[in-house]
Amino acid sequence: MSTARSFAPDTSSTYPDLLEYEWMIWHDIRLPTSPTDGPGRVDGDVASIFGHNANGAFIAMLQEQARLTTTPDANWRNVVQNEAVLSPGDSSAPQTRVNTALTQFRHLPFFAAYRWVSYSPARAVADLAVQDPSGHLYHFPATVVWIGDGWRTELPMAGAPSATPLSSLDGFDPLPGVPR
């Protein structure tokens, strides 16, 4: 079933306010959602229509990383056409499956924390920290770009580098409700 909402651009907020987030479960994965910043449409495995602001960029970043990593091959083409572009500067979707930084995990880890690298209405970059089921921490860079009418995850043509081990969440803003 498909639902849709639209969100007006808002460049007044610089970084996400985590109090506005709710958590939804999608295929046993906990993902952020917001009534004000999206996703405004969920149609099967595709999530789209995110606020044109830092909150929307952040929610899109986590939603799209999870969906691009775990969607089965049969549905992946539809997800990538709506949620991803090749980098750098190519606004087209990949033609073949491209690994994300989370592909290395047998089960998708919890999103545990983040730290902003940069944000503008055209591009947002964050360092995302994840926690696997055994409690180990990893981190990786994630980028979304505003193309046309929405945020799209930027995927390197050769695939993303693997998430690297992280000794602690020092310097990161933790996400609420993460098992530790």
Secondary structure as UniProt FT lines:
FT   STRAND          2..3
FT   HELIX           18..20
FT   STRAND          22..26
FT   TURN            27..28
FT   STRAND          29..34
FT   TURN            35..37
FT   STRAND          41..43
FT   TURN            44..45
FT   STRAND          46..48
FT   HELIX           54..70
FT   HELIX           73..83
FT   STRAND          84..87
FT   TURN            88..89
FT   TURN            101..104
FT   STRAND          110..120
FT   TURN            121..122
FT   STRAND          123..131
FT   TURN            133..134
FT   STRAND          137..147
FT   TURN            148..149
FT   STRAND          150..156
FT   TURN            157..158
FT   STRAND          164..166
FT   TURN            170..171
FT   STRAND          173..174
FT   TURN            176..177
//
